[in-house]
């Protein structure tokens, strides 16, 4: 009888430990989905639109823009946004966050360039979009 009680109490303790660890370790936010909605050229910069196409708020969002190429491969602009003092790092479902490469430097030169937009969040998979374009002085044209 004592052996049965010990086995039963051991099983109960094991189940309680499993429940406790799954609750404590399983505190994750729901997944959502990001999409690079648009990449546009402009004057001295490139703009990337990131849209939350999921059903949950994207948290701790980061966006990077890399522009490289030009004549003699002289154009190298990199900008990464991951929040600031007055900026939000969340994107509600259906909303768009726009980021400009100009915060990483002035984009000017001549020639063909490769534009890489990359974004991720704590609760979303990383997305990347690679496009090509041309820089003609201060003007950036995305194909």
N, C-alpha and C positions, 0 to 999 in steps of 0.2 A: 504494500500500500504506500509506504514512504517513497519507494522508488518511482512509482507512478506519479506521485505528487511532485517529486523533484523533476521528472521528465516534463511534466505538464508546465511547471513553473519555468523551466528552462526554455520551452517552446514559446511561452507567453513573453518572456523577456526578449528573446530573439526577434519576435514579431514586432514588439514595441520599438526595439532598436532600429529595425528596418524602416518602420513608419517614421520615426524621428529623423533618421538620416536622409530619407527621401524628401521630407518636408524642408529640412534645413539646407541641404545641398541642392535641392530642386527648385530653389527660388530663382527662376529665370523669367524674363519678360517674354511675351508672345512675339513670334517672328513677324516681320513685315517684308515688303518687297520694294526695292528702289529701282528707278529707271532713269538713265540719262536721256532726258526728253528732247533736248535741243543743244546744238553747239553752233554759235554764231561768231562771225568775225566782226570787226569794228575798226575804230581808230585807236591805235596803240594797244589793242587788247583782243582777247577772245573771251566770250561768255559761255558758261556751261549752266544749263538748267537741269536740276535734279528734282525728280518728282517721286513722291511716296505713292506708289500705286497699290500698296497693301491696305489692310483694314485696321492697322494698329499704328500708333505714333512711333516714328523712327527716333531712336534715342542716341545721343552722342554721335551725331552725324559729322563726317569729315569728307571733304572734297579736295581733290588735287587736280591741277592743270599743268601739263608739261608741253611746251612748244619747242621744237628743235628743227634745225635745218638751215635753209637759206644758202646764199652763195658763200662758198668756202666754209660751210657749216658753222657760221658765226652766231646763229640765233639759238639761245638757250635760256628759256624762261621757265621757272618752276614756281608755282604758288600752291600752298596747302592751307585750307581753311579748316579749323577744328574748334571754332568758337573764339570769343573774346569777352571782355568784361560786360559789355552791354548787348551781346549777341546771343541768340538762342541756338542751341545745338540739337534742337528737335524739329521734326517736320511732321505735321498732322497729316492724316490720310487725305489724299487728293490735292495737297498743296505742293508748291514748287519753291525751291531755294535756288537763287541765281548767284553765281560766283564769277568774278572777273579775274583774268590773269594779270591785269595791270598792277595788282597789289604785290606781285612777285617781280615786277620790273616793267619798264616801257618796252613794248614790242615794236621794233622797227628794223628795217633792212630790206633785202631783196631776195626773192627766190622761193622755191617750193619748201613747205614745212610740213611736219607731221605733228598733229595735235592729239594728245592723249588725255581724255577726261576719265577720272577714276573717283569712285565714291564708295563709302561703306558706313555702317552704323553698328552699334553694339548688338542690335537685334535684327540685322539684315545682312544678306550676303553681299560681297563686294561686286560692283558692276564697273565695267570698263568700256569705253567707246574710243576707237582710234579713227581719226579722219585726216584728210590731207587738204592743204590749202596753199595759198600764195600770199606772200608779204610783198607789197609794193610801197616802199617808203613807210608811211605810218598806217597804211590801209591793210587790213587782213581780210582775205576772201577765203571762206571755207567752202570746199566742194561738197 
